[in-house]
Amino acid sequence: MDYEQATDGIRVRVQPHFSLSDSNPEDGVYVFSYEIEMENQGDTSAQLLFRHWKIHDSIGDDTEVDGEGVVGMKPLLQPGESHVYKSFCVLQSPVGYMEGYYTFARPDGERFRVSVPRFKLNGPLVIPNPIQTETPEDDAQWMN
């Protein structure tokens, strides 16, 4: 599922994915990757300076992350240009969400926030093994 939102001429599109190969549900480790594309649909260049994330884990943990750029980069987007990057987060449960914003700057120094739409992080449904209280012989009685 894609999530998309435009703010002040910058369109942000997010595609989250559950990464089974990097996760370990038995230990409460659920890894989610996401790809983000940001496109400058405006008439003026804009440079991404900072990111701010709120990461919600369904077990009740909320984490906020602030930092410069994205994956070590501060892309400068000319009108019509886009930038794509991939990253990930780790939750302790199979369900959560992320949302946040980027701080961009225009050539005249004006800074503005670009919203990143809330996107769901949905991993596998894990059903614990039921406790068996009956023996196989008991099951046979019910089948007769």
Residue pairs with C-beta under 8 A, 6 or more apart in sequence:
1 15
1 16
1 120
2 13
2 14
2 15
3 13
3 14
3 15
3 16
3 117
3 118
3 119
4 11
4 12
4 13
4 14
4 117
5 11
5 12
5 115
5 116
5 117
6 12
6 41
7 112
7 113
7 114
7 115
8 42
8 104
8 112
8 114
9 40
9 41
9 42
9 43
9 44
9 46
10 38
10 39
10 40
10 41
10 42
10 46
10 77
10 102
10 104
10 114
11 38
11 39
11 41
12 36
12 37
12 38
12 102
12 114
12 115
12 116
12 117
13 36
13 37
13 38
13 39
14 34
14 35
14 36
14 116
14 117
14 119
15 34
15 35
15 36
16 32
16 33
16 34
16 98
16 119
16 120
16 121
17 32
17 33
17 34
17 35
18 30
18 31
18 32
18 94
18 121
18 122
18 123
18 124
19 31
19 32
19 33
19 88
20 124
22 31
22 33
22 88
23 29
23 30
23 31
23 123
25 94
25 123
25 124
25 126
28 92
28 93
29 90
29 92
30 90
30 91
30 92
30 93
30 94
30 121
30 123
31 88
31 89
31 90
32 88
32 89
32 90
32 91
32 96
32 121
32 123
33 86
33 87
33 88
34 86
34 87
34 88
34 89
34 98
34 119
35 84
35 85
35 86
36 70
36 84
36 85
36 86
36 87
36 116
37 82
37 83
37 84
38 48
38 75
38 77
38 82
38 83
38 84
38 102
38 114
39 77
39 80
39 81
39 82
40 46
40 77
40 78
40 79
40 80
40 81
40 82
41 79
41 80
42 79
43 79
44 79
44 106
44 107
45 76
45 77
45 78
45 79
45 106
45 107
46 76
46 77
46 104
46 105
46 106
47 74
47 75
47 76
47 77
47 104
47 105
48 69
48 70
48 73
48 74
48 75
48 77
48 83
48 102
48 103
48 104
49 68
49 69
49 74
49 102
49 103
49 104
49 105
49 111
50 66
50 67
50 68
50 69
50 102
50 103
51 65
51 66
51 67
51 68
51 69
51 70
51 100
51 101
51 102
51 103
52 64
52 65
52 66
52 100
52 101
52 102
52 103
53 63
53 64
53 65
53 66
53 98
53 99
53 100
53 116
54 62
54 63
54 64
54 98
54 99
54 100
55 62
55 63
55 64
55 65
55 89
55 91
55 96
55 97
55 98
56 62
56 96
56 97
56 98
57 63
57 91
57 92
57 93
57 96
58 91
58 93
58 94
58 95
58 96
59 92
59 93
61 92
68 74
69 75
70 85
70 87
70 102
71 85
71 86
71 87
73 83
73 85
75 83
77 83
89 98
89 121
91 121
91 123
93 123
94 122
94 123
94 124
94 125
94 126
95 120
95 121
95 122
95 123
96 120
96 121
97 118
97 119
97 120
97 121
98 116
98 118
98 119
98 121
99 116
99 117
99 118
99 119
100 115
100 116
101 113
101 114
101 115
101 116
102 113
102 114
102 116
103 111
103 112
103 113
103 114
104 111
104 112
104 113
104 114
105 111
105 112
106 112
